[in-house]
């Protein structure tokens, strides 16, 4: 927001603007941190697709089995 408009705001309105700016910056930072953590987990091999982890024991068939009994 430009300075001329900010000077014309009431203190409550200015506080609301500052808090909204804070929320926007926080949300953007949270998205970037989440993305960085996911990328690091994938790079380290810690992130695995649960569907590919199925072993086919008991009543479950392996994920790549397309046959029906």
C-alpha positions in Angstrom: 0.0 0.0 0.0 1.3 3.4 -0.8 2.3 5.9 1.9 -0.3 8.6 1.1 -3.2 6.1 1.5 -1.6 4.5 4.6 -1.4 8.0 6.3 -5.1 8.5 5.6 -6.1 5.2 7.4 -7.4 5.0 10.9 -5.1 3.2 13.4 -7.5 0.2 13.4 -7.5 0.0 9.6 -3.7 0.2 9.5 -3.5 -2.6 12.1 -5.9 -4.7 9.9 -3.7 -4.1 6.9 -0.5 -5.0 8.7 -2.1 -8.2 10.1 -3.4 -9.2 6.6 0.1 -8.7 5.2 1.5 -10.9 8.0 -1.0 -13.6 7.2 -0.2 -13.5 3.5 3.6 -13.7 4.2 3.1 -16.5 6.7 1.0 -18.6 4.3 3.6 -18.2 1.6 6.4 -19.1 3.9 4.5 -22.2 5.1 4.0 -23.4 1.5 7.6 -22.9 0.7 8.8 -24.8 3.9 6.3 -27.6 3.2 7.6 -27.9 -0.4 11.2 -27.9 0.7 10.5 -30.7 3.3 8.8 -32.8 0.7 11.6 -32.4 -1.8 14.2 -33.3 0.9 12.2 -36.4 1.9 11.9 -37.5 -1.7 15.6 -36.9 -2.3 16.6 -38.9 0.8 14.2 -41.7 0.0 12.1 -41.2 3.1 8.9 -40.6 1.2 7.4 -43.8 -0.2 4.2 -44.4 -2.0 2.0 -46.4 0.3 0.3 -48.2 -2.6 3.6 -49.6 -3.8 4.3 -51.0 -0.2 1.5 -53.6 -0.4 2.8 -57.1 0.0 -0.2 -59.1 -1.0 -0.5 -61.0 2.3 -3.8 -62.2 3.7 -6.8 -60.9 1.7 -4.8 -58.2 -0.2 -3.3 -58.8 -3.6 -0.2 -57.1 -4.7 -0.8 -53.6 -6.1 0.3 -54.7 -9.6 -2.0 -57.8 -9.7 -4.9 -57.1 -12.0 -6.5 -60.6 -11.8 -9.8 -61.4 -10.1 -10.6 -64.7 -8.5 
